[in-house]
Amino acid sequence: MPAAPANARFATSHEWILTGTEISPVGISEHAQVELGEVVYVELPEVGRQVKAGDSVAVVDSVKAASDIYSPASGEIVEVNQEITSNSSLVNEDPYGAGWLFKIKLADPSELGALLDETAYKALY
C-alpha cells in the first residue's frame, strides 16, 4: 500500500485531508478504495457549498457499492477534481495524489486535531 503524505489525517469514515494549509485536499484512503474495488463514477460536491465536519458531500460508485463520502472538516468547498469525472480510476491508482476528490477552505483548522494520523488509522483496520 502506498503511504499517505506525512501531513495526512484520517476520519474513521475513511476520508483523508492534508493538514498545514488553509485550503486542503480531501480524498478516500487506500484502505477504502481497496474495499470498494474499481471506482466507476464519482459524484462531486458543488463548489461554494458550506459543509460541516461529518456532512455527506460526495458519492463514490464502485463495482461493489455506492458509498457516501463525508467531509472530515467544516468549511467551504472551493475546488473539485474534474479530472476524476472522466477518469475515475485515478481514485484507485493514486488515492493520495491525483485521485483527490475536493478541496476545502477550513473554517476551523483545530477540528483536524480530532482526526487520526496514518499509524492510528491503520491500527483500526
For each residue, the residues with C-beta under 8 A, 3 or more apart:
1: 30 31 34
2: 30 94 95 96
3: 96 118
4: 8 10 16 29 30 96 118
5: 8 18 96
6:
7: 18 19 20
8: 4 5 16 17 18 19 96 117 118
9: 16 17 18 19 72 112 115 116 117
10: 4 14 15 16 29 72 115 116 117 118 120 121
11: 14 15 16 17 70 72 115 116
12: 116 121 124
13: 54 70 72
14: 10 11 28 29 31 32
15: 10 11 26 27 28 29 32 69 70 71 72
16: 4 8 9 10 11 26 27 28 29 72 95 96
17: 8 9 11 24 25 26 72 73 104 112 115
18: 5 7 8 9 21 24 25
19: 7 8 9 24 109 112
20: 7
21: 18 24
22: 105 106 109
23: 78 79 103 104 105 106
24: 17 18 19 21 73 103 104 106
25: 17 18 100 101 102 103
26: 15 16 17 71 72 100 101 102 103 104
27: 15 16 91 95 96 99 100 101
28: 14 15 16 32 33 36 60 69 91 95 99 101
29: 4 10 14 15 16 32 33 95 121
30: 1 2 4 33 34 95 96
31: 1 14 34 35 121 122 125
32: 14 15 28 29 35 36 67 95
33: 28 29 30 36 39 91 92 95 99
34: 1 30 31 37
35: 31 32 64
36: 28 32 33 39 60 62 64 65 67
37: 34 62 63 64
38: 62 63 89 92
39: 33 36 42 60 61 62 88 89 91 92
40: 61 62 63 88
41: 60 61 88
42: 39 58 59 60 61 84 85 88 91 101
43: 58 59 60 61
44: 58 80 81 84 85 101 102
45: 49 51 57 58 77 80 102
46: 49 77
47: 77 78 79 80
48: 76 77 78
49: 45 46 57 76 77
50: 75 76
51: 45 55 57 71 74 75 76 77 104
52: 55 71 74
53: 71 72 73 74 111 114
54: 13 70 71
55: 51 52 70 71
56: 68 69 70
57: 45 49 51 69 70 71 77 102
58: 42 43 44 45 68 69 101 102
59: 42 43 66 67 68 69
60: 28 36 39 41 42 43 66 67 69 91 101
61: 39 40 41 42 43 65 66 67
62: 36 37 38 39 40 65 66 67
63: 37 38 40
64: 35 36 37
65: 36 61 62
66: 59 60 61 62
67: 32 36 59 60 61 62
68: 56 58 59
69: 15 28 56 57 58 59 60 101
70: 11 13 15 54 55 56 57
71: 15 26 51 52 53 54 55 57 74 75 104
72: 9 10 11 13 15 16 17 26 53 112 115
73: 17 24 53 104 106 107 108 109 111 112 115
74: 51 52 53 71 106 107 108 111
75: 50 51 71 104 105 106 107 108
76: 48 49 50 51 104 105 107
77: 45 46 47 48 49 51 57 80 102 103 104
78: 23 47 48 103 104 105
79: 23 47 102 103
80: 44 45 47 77 101 102 103
81: 44 84 85 90 99 100 101 102
82: 85 86
83: 86 87 90 98
84: 42 44 81 87 88 90 91 99 101
85: 42 44 81 82 88
86: 82 83
87: 83 84 90
88: 39 40 41 42 84 85 91
89: 38 39 92 93
90: 81 83 84 87 93 94 98 99
91: 27 28 33 39 42 60 84 88 95 99 101
92: 33 38 39 89 95 99
93: 89 90 98 99
94: 2 90 97 98 99
95: 2 16 27 28 29 30 32 33 91 92 99
96: 2 3 4 5 8 16 27 30 99 100
97: 94 100
98: 83 90 93 94
99: 27 28 33 81 84 90 91 92 93 94 95 96
100: 25 26 27 81 96 97 103
101: 25 26 27 28 42 44 58 60 69 80 81 84 91
102: 25 26 44 45 57 58 77 79 80 81
103: 23 24 25 26 77 78 79 80 100
104: 17 23 24 26 51 71 73 75 76 77 78
105: 22 23 75 76 78
106: 22 23 24 73 74 75 109 111 112
107: 73 74 75 76 111
108: 73 74 75 111
109: 19 22 73 106 112
110: 113
111: 53 73 74 106 107 108 114 115
112: 9 17 19 72 73 106 109 115
113: 110
114: 53 111
115: 9 10 11 17 72 73 111 112
116: 9 10 11 12 120 121 124
117: 8 9 10 120 121
118: 3 4 8 10 121 122
119: 122 123
120: 10 116 117 123 124
121: 10 12 29 31 116 117 118 124 125
122: 31 118 119 125
123: 119 120
124: 12 116 120 121
125: 31 121 122
